[in-house]
Amino acid sequence: MILELAIIFLILLFGSFIQGVSGFGFGLIAMGFLPLMFTVKESTLLVVSLALVLSVSIALQLFKHIQWRSLLIILSAALVGRVGGFFVLHHYGELEILKIFLGVFLLCVVIYLFRSKPPKPDSKVNGTWLPIILGLGGGLIGGVFAVGGPFFVFYFLLLFHNNKYAYSANLQVTFVMTAIMTVTLHGVSGDFSLDFLGYFLVGLVSVLVGSRLGVALFTKLSQQNIKKIAGIVVALAAANLMVTALL
C-alpha cells in the first residue's frame, strides 16, 4: 500500500510539475501512467478531481480576464459532451479495451503537440460550428479519459492569440465547469469509494508541491525542451499502456 501511494505521488508530482513549468501536461502524464495501476474509470476520476483543484486556483487569479460571451457556445457543448462521457465511463470504464483507446488518443495528442504551429494573427475564427464541434469533442474525451484539454487549447489559442491572460482564464474556467459536471454526475451515481479519498489526499499534496515547484522554475527552464521531454514520456507511457492492455 505504501509503495503504491509513493508511486502515485511521484506520477502526479511529475505531471503537476510539467503543468507548472509549461502550462500543460498534468492530465497527459497522469493518464499515461495511472491506468497501469487502476482502471480507466478510477484513473479519470482521480485526475479530474485533482485537475479541478488546480484549475480553480488559477481561474480565481485570472477571474477579471474571463470573457463570458466567448465561453457560451463552447462551454455549453462541452457540458453536453461531459454527459456523454459520464455514461461511457460509468458503464464501460473498467473494460481493458478503453486503455487501448486511451493509448491511441495520447499518441495522437503527442503528434499534434510536436507538429502544431502557432495560430496566424489574422486567422478568422468561426463562432458557431467550430466551438460546438470542439466543445463536444473535448467534453466527451475529457469525460472519459480526462485529457480533453487539447480541443479547448486549440480554440482559445485561435480566439485569444494576442491575449494570453484571456486565453488562460477562459481555458481554466472551461476546465472548472466541465470537471464540476463530471465529479457531480459520478458522485451522484456512487462511483467514488473510500479508497479514492486516500488517493485524492496523496494526490492533492503532490499536485500542490509539483505545481509550485514548476512555477518557481518557470523562468529557469526551457519550456520547449520540457514539452519535448513530456511528449516523449507520454508517448512511451501510451505505447506501454496499449501493449499491457493487449497482453
C-alpha positions in Angstrom: 0.0 0.0 0.0 2.8 2.4 0.9 4.7 1.6 -2.3 1.5 2.1 -4.3 0.9 5.5 -2.7 4.5 6.5 -3.3 4.3 5.7 -7.0 1.0 7.6 -7.3 2.6 10.6 -5.5 5.6 10.6 -8.0 3.4 10.3 -11.1 1.2 13.2 -10.0 4.2 15.2 -8.8 5.8 14.9 -12.3 2.6 15.7 -14.0 1.9 18.8 -11.9 5.5 19.9 -12.2 5.2 19.8 -16.0 1.9 21.7 -15.8 3.5 24.4 -13.6 6.6 24.9 -15.8 4.9 24.6 -19.2 1.2 25.3 -18.7 0.1 21.8 -19.9 0.7 18.1 -19.2 -0.9 17.1 -15.9 -3.7 15.1 -17.4 -1.5 13.6 -20.2 1.3 12.5 -17.8 -1.1 11.2 -15.2 -3.3 9.3 -17.6 -0.3 7.8 -19.3 0.7 6.0 -16.1 -2.2 5.7 -13.7 -4.2 3.2 -15.8 -1.3 0.9 -15.5 -2.3 0.6 -11.8 -6.0 1.3 -11.9 -9.0 1.0 -14.3 -9.6 3.9 -16.7 -12.6 4.9 -14.6 -10.6 5.2 -11.3 -7.7 7.0 -13.1 -10.0 9.5 -14.8 -12.0 10.3 -11.6 -8.8 10.9 -9.7 -7.2 13.1 -12.4 -10.4 15.1 -13.0 -10.8 15.8 -9.2 -7.2 16.9 -8.8 -7.4 19.0 -12.0 -10.4 20.7 -10.6 -8.4 21.9 -7.6 -5.6 23.2 -9.9 -8.0 24.9 -12.3 -10.0 26.7 -9.6 -6.8 28.2 -8.1 -5.7 29.5 -11.4 -9.1 30.7 -12.5 -9.6 32.7 -9.3 -6.3 34.5 -10.0 -7.4 35.4 -13.6 -11.1 36.0 -12.9 -11.1 39.5 -14.3 -9.8 38.3 -17.6 -12.7 35.9 -18.3 -14.7 36.8 -21.4 -18.1 35.1 -20.7 -19.6 35.7 -24.1 -16.8 33.8 -25.8 -17.4 30.9 -23.5 -21.1 30.4 -24.0 -21.1 28.1 -27.1 -18.0 26.0 -26.5 -18.8 25.6 -22.8 -22.4 24.6 -23.4 -21.2 22.0 -26.0 -18.5 20.8 -23.6 -21.1 20.2 -20.8 -23.2 18.1 -23.2 -20.1 16.2 -24.2 -19.4 15.5 -20.5 -22.8 14.0 -20.0 -21.9 11.6 -22.9 -18.5 10.9 -21.3 -20.1 10.2 -18.0 -22.3 7.4 -19.5 -19.3 5.8 -21.3 -17.1 5.9 -18.2 -19.8 4.9 -15.8 -20.9 1.8 -17.7 -17.6 0.8 -19.5 -14.8 2.4 -17.5 -13.5 -0.9 -16.2 -13.0 -2.5 -19.6 -9.4 -3.1 -20.7 -10.2 -2.0 -24.3 -10.6 1.6 -23.1 -6.9 1.6 -22.2 -6.1 0.9 -25.8 -8.3 3.7 -27.0 -6.6 6.0 -24.4 -3.2 5.0 -25.6 -4.1 5.8 -29.2 -5.5 9.1 -28.3 -2.5 10.0 -26.2 -0.2 9.2 -29.1 -2.3 11.4 -31.4 -2.1 14.3 -28.9 1.7 13.9 -28.7 1.9 14.0 -32.5 -0.3 17.1 -32.6 1.9 18.9 -30.0 5.1 18.2 -31.9 3.6 19.2 -35.3 1.3 22.1 -34.4 2.3 25.7 -35.2 1.2 28.9 -33.5 -2.1 30.4 -35.0 -1.8 33.2 -37.5 -2.7 36.6 -36.1 -5.1 37.3 -39.0 -6.9 34.0 -38.7 -10.7 34.3 -38.7 -12.4 32.2 -36.0 -15.7 30.6 -36.7 -18.0 31.3 -33.8 -20.7 28.6 -34.3 -19.8 25.1 -35.7 -16.2 25.2 -34.6 -16.8 25.8 -30.9 -19.7 23.3 -31.0 -17.5 20.5 -32.5 -14.5 21.2 -30.3 -16.7 21.6 -27.2 -18.4 18.3 -27.8 -15.1 16.5 -28.6 -13.3 18.0 -25.6 -16.2 17.3 -23.3 -16.6 13.7 -24.4 -12.9 12.8 -24.4 -12.3 14.7 -21.1 -15.2 12.9 -19.5 -13.9 9.5 -20.5 -10.1 10.0 -20.4 -9.6 13.3 -18.6 -7.4 14.6 -21.5 -9.9 16.7 -23.4 -7.8 19.8 -23.0 -6.2 20.0 -26.5 -9.7 20.7 -28.0 -10.1 23.8 -25.8 -6.5 24.9 -26.1 -6.8 24.9 -29.9 -9.9 27.0 -29.9 -8.8 29.5 -27.3 -5.4 29.9 -28.9 -7.2 30.9 -32.1 -9.6 33.2 -30.3 -7.1 34.9 -27.9 -3.8 34.6 -29.8 -2.9 38.2 -28.7 -4.2 38.0 -25.1 -2.5 35.3 -23.0 -4.5 36.3 -19.9 -7.9 35.9 -21.6 -6.6 32.6 -23.1 -5.6 31.1 -19.8 -8.6 32.5 -17.9 -11.2 31.1 -20.3 -9.4 27.8 -20.6 -9.3 27.4 -16.8 -13.0 28.3 -16.4 -13.8 25.6 -19.1 -11.8 23.1 -17.1 -13.5 24.0 -13.9 -17.1 23.8 -15.2 -16.6 20.6 -17.0 -14.8 19.0 -14.1 -17.6 20.0 -11.7 -20.0 18.3 -14.1 -18.0 15.1 -14.2 -17.5 15.0 -10.4 -21.1 15.7 -9.7 -22.5 13.1 -12.1 -20.2 10.3 -10.8 -20.7 11.4 -7.2 -24.5 11.1 -7.5 -24.0 7.7 -9.2 -21.8 6.4 -6.4 -18.7 5.9 -8.5 -16.4 7.3 -5.7 -15.1 4.9 -3.0 -13.5 5.3 0.4 -10.1 4.3 -1.2 -10.5 7.2 -3.6 -10.3 9.7 -0.7 -6.9 8.4 0.4 -5.5 8.6 -3.2 -7.0 12.1 -3.6 -5.3 13.4 -0.4 -2.0 12.0 -1.5 -2.5 13.5 -4.9 -3.5 16.8 -3.5 -0.2 17.2 -1.7 1.7 16.0 -4.8 -0.1 18.5 -7.0 0.4 21.4 -4.7 4.1 20.7 -4.4 4.7 19.8 -8.0 2.9 22.8 -9.4 4.6 25.3 -7.1 8.0 23.8 -8.0 7.2 24.1 -11.7 6.1 27.7 -11.4 9.2 28.5 -9.3 11.4 27.1 -12.1 9.3 28.6 -14.9 11.8 31.2 -16.0 14.9 29.0 -15.5 13.9 26.0 -17.7 13.4 25.9 -21.4 9.7 25.4 -22.0 10.3 23.9 -25.4 12.7 21.3 -24.0 10.3 20.5 -21.2 7.4 20.0 -23.7 9.6 17.7 -25.8 10.6 15.6 -22.7 6.9 15.4 -21.6 5.8 14.4 -25.1 8.3 11.6 -25.3 7.4 10.4 -21.8 3.7 10.4 -22.7 4.3 8.6 -25.9 6.3 5.9 -24.2 3.6 5.5 -21.5 0.9 5.4 -24.1 2.7 2.6 -26.0 3.3 0.7 -22.8 -0.4 1.1 -21.8 -1.6 -0.4 -25.1 0.9 -3.3 -25.0 -0.1 -4.1 -21.4 -3.8 -4.0 -22.2 -3.3 -6.3 -25.2 -1.3 -8.9 -23.3 
